[in-house]
Amino acid sequence: LQFLYLIAPCPRRPHLTPAMFARAAVLTLCASLAAADTFAVLVCGSNGFDNYRHHADIAHAYQILTRGGVKAENIITMMYDDVPYDVLNLAHYGKLYNKPAGIMEEANEVYASVKDHIDYKGDDVTPGNFAAVLTGDEAAAGGKKVLKSTAGDDVFVYFADHGGVGLIGFPKGQTMAEESFSGALNAMYEKKMYRQLVFYMEACESGSMWENVPADRNVYALSAASANESSYATYCNNPRVGLFPIPTCLGDEFSVKWMENADGVALAAETLQAQYELVKRETIDSHVLQWGNVSMAAEAAGRFEGKGQTAPQKAQGMPAAGRHGTVSSRDVGLATAFNVYMAAAPTDRPARAAALIAEIEHREAADATFAALAARLALPAVRDTATATPHRACHAPAHQAVAAHCGGYTDYSLQYAGVVVGACNHRRGDTAAVVEAIAAVCAGR
């Protein structure tokens, strides 16, 4: 009997037809997609009350993601975190709103969900830490939280701050150059840190940060503006939340459009392309652009932003398309200083007047400095400000010269980063000549 058992034929394997192979492949794909996780990085790159909107934007994004099912432990948040507690926010102390509301019962307060989950605060919000977070470099981040995503995961990054040609801003005048930004994205790709990466960037001239990003890396991006224009703040003109006005802008036009869309629809049924088309149509004052692997726009937005339909039931519905007190991001500081001055009590008015005058004088000085630089280098009125250029190596040293000799860029003067890039391109990459001219102009020579 033992002998017969040993020579008994093995059970026949079923014949696998092409249809069965296809079904197995689909099941394998579905299993891999189910195993994929969503990670997110949310960055507010500014500080100061006049940048209220960036803090509110990022707080709102955190609310959307967590209410939409993205795990809090998978989200890394960078925010200076001074605005909620600023004296100018006294009427709504410790709170942030990304949208006006006629009565408090309709208001969507966005800070409460994020305030205990800010991973990088104050002076920890730096370009270096941002790069460390993206590339998973825990040592460079001083042991703080960094991305732990893998090749099977989806990553969503949302950045909101000021920008200039080839630069994005960080608190206290810090900037991150396009070369460093592209280097971080390249490192993510080489380390296989994502299946697909979606990046939404709210900044003036934000398109200039994407001109050198390859289209074959499974990176898809939206920029709030082209490479040569300002983005715009919205909900300005002393917007009210309940009885009390807030003397600055509550949001950014591009940002509130994508987030109010996410609040109102089921994102599993909406593609990134559909969201882009809506946001592009309703962002009136700048040109929202797609970058990178645009074919990824066929993916569901819910893979990256959560399930959607996240607005509280009590909150008022989405506003109609159109302008809602929009102001160029370059002018929000001036508008805020004016609003604060006009609302000041008689005892506070001298100090508020001095702050308004200081803002005007700063703008005039920046205008004069960069006009002098353009004249010294005989720059044409229409400048080549492309970052995708053989003269790209000149850009970072030239920006560093502005920091060393001119006190760096401010929220307002970042618009003149295009003059510096244009100087490099016009002088065909003659870094020494451009740096010498910057030093001379800022020294008053």
C-alpha positions in Angstrom: 0.0 0.0 0.0 2.8 2.3 0.8 4.4 1.6 -2.6 1.1 2.3 -4.4 0.8 5.6 -2.5 4.2 6.7 -3.6 3.6 6.0 -7.3 0.1 7.5 -7.3 -0.1 10.4 -9.8 -0.2 13.9 -8.4 -3.5 15.8 -8.7 -3.8 17.6 -12.1 -3.3 21.3 -12.0 -6.1 23.3 -13.6 -5.5 24.7 -17.0 -5.0 28.5 -16.7 -6.8 30.3 -19.5 -5.9 33.9 -20.6 -9.1 35.1 -18.9 -7.9 33.6 -15.6 -4.5 35.2 -16.0 -6.2 38.6 -16.5 -8.4 38.1 -13.5 -5.4 37.2 -11.4 -3.6 40.3 -12.6 -6.5 42.5 -11.7 -6.8 40.9 -8.2 -3.1 41.4 -7.7 -3.4 45.1 -8.7 -6.4 45.6 -6.5 -4.5 44.1 -3.6 -1.5 46.3 -4.1 -3.7 49.4 -4.4 -5.5 48.4 -1.2 -2.2 48.1 0.6 -1.0 51.5 -0.6 -1.2 54.3 1.9 -1.5 58.0 1.5 1.1 60.4 3.0 1.0 64.2 3.1 3.3 67.1 3.8 1.6 70.5 4.5 3.8 73.6 4.6 3.0 77.2 5.6 6.2 79.0 4.7 5.4 82.4 6.2 5.0 84.3 9.5 3.4 87.5 10.6 -0.3 88.5 10.8 -0.5 89.8 7.2 0.2 86.1 6.2 -2.9 84.9 8.1 -4.1 83.3 4.9 -1.2 80.9 4.6 -1.8 79.6 8.1 -5.5 79.3 7.4 -4.9 77.5 4.1 -2.7 74.9 5.7 -5.0 74.4 8.7 -7.9 73.9 6.3 -6.0 71.4 4.3 -5.2 69.4 7.4 -8.9 69.4 8.3 -9.8 68.1 4.8 -7.3 65.3 4.8 -8.0 64.0 8.3 -11.8 64.3 8.0 -11.3 62.6 4.7 -9.7 59.5 6.2 -5.9 60.3 5.8 -4.2 59.0 8.9 -2.9 61.8 11.1 0.3 59.9 11.7 1.0 60.0 7.9 0.7 63.8 7.7 3.7 66.2 8.4 2.8 69.8 9.1 5.1 72.8 9.1 3.7 76.1 10.4 5.3 79.0 12.2 2.1 79.1 14.3 2.2 82.8 15.4 -0.9 84.1 13.6 -3.6 82.5 15.8 -2.2 84.2 18.9 -1.3 87.6 17.3 -2.7 90.6 19.1 -4.4 91.6 15.8 -6.4 88.3 16.0 -7.7 89.2 19.4 -11.4 89.0 18.3 -10.9 85.4 17.3 -7.9 84.6 19.5 -6.6 81.1 19.0 -8.7 80.5 15.9 -8.3 80.6 12.1 -10.9 80.9 9.4 -10.3 80.3 5.7 -13.7 81.9 4.6 -16.0 84.6 5.9 -19.2 83.7 7.6 -22.2 86.0 8.4 -23.0 84.2 11.7 -20.8 82.1 13.9 -23.0 79.1 13.4 -22.0 79.0 9.8 -18.3 79.5 10.4 -15.8 76.7 9.8 -13.0 77.2 12.3 -10.0 75.3 10.9 -7.2 75.7 13.5 -8.6 73.4 16.2 -7.9 70.2 14.1 -4.2 71.0 13.5 -3.0 73.0 16.5 -1.8 69.9 18.4 -0.4 68.3 15.2 2.2 70.8 14.0 5.5 69.0 13.7 7.7 71.9 12.8 7.0 75.3 14.5 8.7 78.7 14.7 12.3 78.6 13.7 12.1 74.9 12.7 10.2 75.9 9.6 13.2 76.1 7.2 14.1 75.1 3.7 16.6 72.6 5.1 14.0 70.9 7.2 11.5 70.9 4.3 14.0 69.1 2.2 14.8 66.7 5.0 11.1 65.9 5.4 10.6 65.2 1.7 13.6 63.0 1.4 13.0 61.1 4.6 16.3 62.3 6.2 15.6 62.0 9.9 19.2 62.9 10.8 19.1 66.2 8.9 15.8 67.0 10.5 17.3 66.6 14.0 15.3 63.4 14.7 11.9 65.1 14.0 9.2 63.5 11.9 9.9 62.9 8.2 8.2 61.0 5.4 8.3 57.3 5.7 6.5 56.5 2.5 7.6 53.7 0.2 7.4 52.8 -3.5 3.8 51.6 -3.0 2.4 54.7 -1.4 0.8 57.9 -2.7 2.2 61.3 -1.5 0.4 64.6 -1.5 2.3 67.9 -0.8 0.7 71.3 -0.4 2.9 74.4 0.0 1.5 77.9 0.7 3.7 81.0 0.9 5.3 83.8 -1.1 7.5 83.1 -4.1 9.6 84.6 -6.8 11.2 83.4 -10.0 13.1 80.3 -9.0 12.4 80.8 -5.3 9.8 79.9 -2.7 9.7 81.7 0.6 10.1 80.6 4.2 9.8 82.6 7.5 12.0 85.5 8.3 13.2 86.1 4.7 14.6 82.6 4.1 14.2 81.1 0.6 14.5 77.8 -1.2 16.0 77.9 -4.6 14.6 75.9 -7.5 17.8 73.9 -7.8 17.4 72.7 -4.2 13.7 72.0 -4.6 14.3 69.9 -7.7 17.1 68.1 -5.9 14.8 67.1 -3.1 12.2 65.8 -5.7 15.0 63.9 -7.5 16.1 62.3 -4.2 12.6 61.2 -3.5 12.5 59.5 -6.9 15.8 57.8 -6.4 14.9 56.6 -2.9 11.6 55.2 -4.3 9.5 57.2 -1.8 6.2 57.2 -3.7 4.0 55.4 -6.2 2.6 58.8 -7.3 3.4 62.2 -6.0 0.9 65.1 -6.3 2.1 68.6 -5.4 0.0 71.8 -5.1 2.0 75.0 -4.8 0.5 78.3 -3.8 3.0 81.0 -4.5 3.7 83.9 -6.8 5.7 82.8 -9.9 5.2 79.2 -8.7 5.4 77.9 -12.2 9.1 78.7 -12.3 9.7 76.0 -9.7 8.5 73.3 -12.1 10.2 74.2 -15.4 13.0 71.6 -14.8 10.9 68.7 -13.4 11.0 65.7 -15.7 7.6 64.4 -17.0 8.5 60.7 -16.5 8.8 60.6 -12.7 5.2 60.0 -11.7 5.1 63.6 -10.3 2.0 65.7 -11.0 1.8 69.4 -9.9 -0.4 72.4 -10.0 1.0 75.9 -9.6 -1.2 78.7 -8.5 0.5 81.0 -11.1 2.7 81.0 -14.1 6.4 81.5 -13.9 6.0 85.3 -14.4 2.9 86.4 -12.4 1.6 87.0 -8.9 -0.8 84.7 -7.3 -3.7 86.4 -5.5 -5.2 86.4 -2.0 -8.9 86.3 -1.5 -11.6 87.1 1.1 -9.9 90.4 1.7 -11.5 93.8 2.4 -12.0 93.3 6.1 -13.9 90.0 5.8 -16.2 89.3 8.7 -16.6 86.1 10.7 -19.6 86.7 12.9 -19.7 90.2 14.2 -16.0 91.0 13.9 -13.9 91.9 10.9 -10.5 90.4 10.3 -8.2 93.1 8.9 -6.4 90.9 6.3 -7.1 88.2 3.7 -8.5 84.9 4.9 -7.3 82.7 2.0 -5.5 82.5 -1.3 -7.6 82.3 -4.5 -6.1 79.1 -5.9 -6.0 77.4 -2.5 -9.6 78.1 -1.4 -10.8 76.9 -4.8 -9.3 73.5 -4.6 -10.2 73.1 -0.9 -13.8 74.3 -1.2 -14.1 71.8 -4.0 -12.7 69.1 -1.8 -15.2 70.2 1.0 -18.1 69.9 -1.3 -17.7 66.8 -3.5 -17.0 63.1 -3.2 -13.3 63.0 -4.3 -13.4 59.3 -5.1 -15.6 60.2 -8.0 -13.7 63.2 -9.1 -10.4 63.1 -11.1 -7.5 65.4 -10.5 -8.2 66.6 -14.1 -11.8 67.6 -13.2 -10.6 69.4 -10.1 -7.9 71.2 -12.1 -10.4 72.4 -14.7 -12.8 73.7 -12.0 -10.0 75.5 -10.1 -8.5 76.9 -13.3 -11.9 78.2 -14.3 -12.6 79.8 -11.0 -9.2 81.2 -10.3 -9.6 84.5 -12.1 -6.6 86.5 -11.3 -3.7 84.1 -12.1 -3.1 81.2 -14.5 -3.3 77.8 -12.7 -1.0 75.4 -14.6 -0.3 71.7 -14.7 3.3 70.3 -14.6 5.1 66.9 -14.7 3.3 63.7 -15.6 0.0 65.2 -16.7 -1.5 61.8 -17.5 -1.7 61.2 -13.7 -4.6 63.7 -13.7 -6.8 60.8 -14.7 -6.4 59.5 -11.1 -9.1 60.1 -8.5 -8.4 63.1 -6.3 -9.5 61.0 -3.4 -6.3 59.0 -3.6 -4.4 62.0 -2.4 -6.8 64.4 -0.6 -9.1 62.1 1.3 -12.7 61.2 0.5 -14.0 64.8 0.3 -17.4 66.2 1.4 -15.6 67.3 4.5 -17.3 70.7 5.2 -19.2 70.7 8.5 -23.0 70.5 8.0 -23.4 73.9 9.7 -20.9 75.7 7.4 -22.3 77.8 4.6 -22.0 76.3 1.1 -19.4 77.1 -1.6 -19.5 80.7 -2.8 -20.3 81.4 -6.4 -17.4 81.7 -8.8 -15.9 85.1 -9.1 -13.9 87.7 -7.2 -14.2 87.9 -3.5 -12.1 90.8 -2.6 -8.9 89.6 -4.3 -5.6 91.3 -3.7 -2.2 90.6 -5.3 -0.1 88.7 -2.8 2.5 91.4 -3.1 0.1 94.0 -1.8 -1.4 92.1 1.1 1.1 93.6 3.6 0.1 97.1 2.5 -3.6 96.3 2.6 -3.4 94.8 6.0 -1.4 97.7 7.4 -4.0 100.1 6.0 -6.9 98.1 7.4 -5.3 98.0 10.8 -4.6 101.7 10.8 -8.2 102.5 9.8 -9.6 100.3 12.6 -7.2 101.5 15.3 -8.3 103.2 18.4 -7.1 106.8 18.8 -4.5 105.8 21.3 -3.1 103.1 18.9 -3.3 105.2 15.8 0.2 106.8 15.9 1.8 103.3 16.1 -0.4 101.9 13.3 0.3 105.0 11.2 4.1 104.5 11.7 3.7 100.8 10.6 1.8 101.8 7.5 4.4 104.5 6.6 7.2 102.0 7.1 5.6 99.5 4.8 5.3 102.1 2.1 8.9 103.2 2.5 10.0 99.6 2.3 8.2 99.1 -1.0 9.7 102.3 -2.4 13.2 101.3 -1.4 12.8 97.9 -2.9 11.5 99.3 -6.2 14.4 101.7 -6.4 17.1 99.1 -5.6 16.0 96.6 -8.2 15.4 99.4 -10.8 19.0 100.5 -10.2 20.2 96.9 -10.7 18.4 96.6 -14.0 19.8 99.9 -15.2 23.4 99.0 -14.1 23.3 95.7 -16.1 21.4 97.3 -19.0 18.6 94.7 -18.8 15.9 94.9 -21.5 12.4 95.8 -20.4 11.2 92.3 -21.4 13.5 89.9 -19.6 14.2 86.2 -20.1 13.4 84.8 -16.6 13.3 81.1 -17.5 14.8 78.8 -15.0 15.2 76.0 -17.6 18.3 77.6 -19.1 22.0 76.9 -19.6 22.6 79.8 -17.3 20.8 78.2 -14.4 24.0 77.8 -12.4 24.2 81.6 -12.0 20.8 81.9 -10.3 21.5 80.5 -6.8 24.7 82.5 -6.3 23.0 85.7 -7.5 20.1 85.1 -5.0 22.6 84.5 -2.3 24.3 87.8 -3.2 20.9 89.6 -2.6 20.8 87.9 0.9 24.5 88.9 1.6 24.5 92.5 0.4 20.9 93.6 0.3 19.4 92.1 3.4 17.6 89.3 1.5 14.2 89.3 -0.1 11.0 90.2 1.7 7.4 89.2 1.0 7.2 92.3 -1.3 10.6 92.3 -2.9 10.5 88.6 -3.9 8.8 89.9 -7.0 12.2 91.2 -8.1 13.8 87.7 -8.1 12.9 87.9 -11.8 15.3 90.8 -12.2 18.1 88.7 -10.7 17.3 85.7 -12.9 16.9 87.9 -15.9 20.4 89.4 -15.2 22.0 86.0 -15.1 20.3 85.0 -18.4 21.0 88.3 -20.1 24.7 88.2 -19.0 24.9 84.6 -20.3 25.7 83.1 -16.9 28.4 85.6 -16.0 28.0 85.0 -12.2 30.8 87.3 -11.2 29.4 90.3 -13.1 25.9 89.8 -11.7 27.1 89.3 -8.1 29.4 92.4 -8.3 26.5 94.5 -9.6 24.2 93.4 -6.8 26.9 94.2 -4.2 27.6 97.6 -5.7 23.9 98.7 -6.0 23.1 97.6 -2.5 26.2 99.4 -1.1 25.1 102.5 -2.9 28.1 102.6 -5.2 
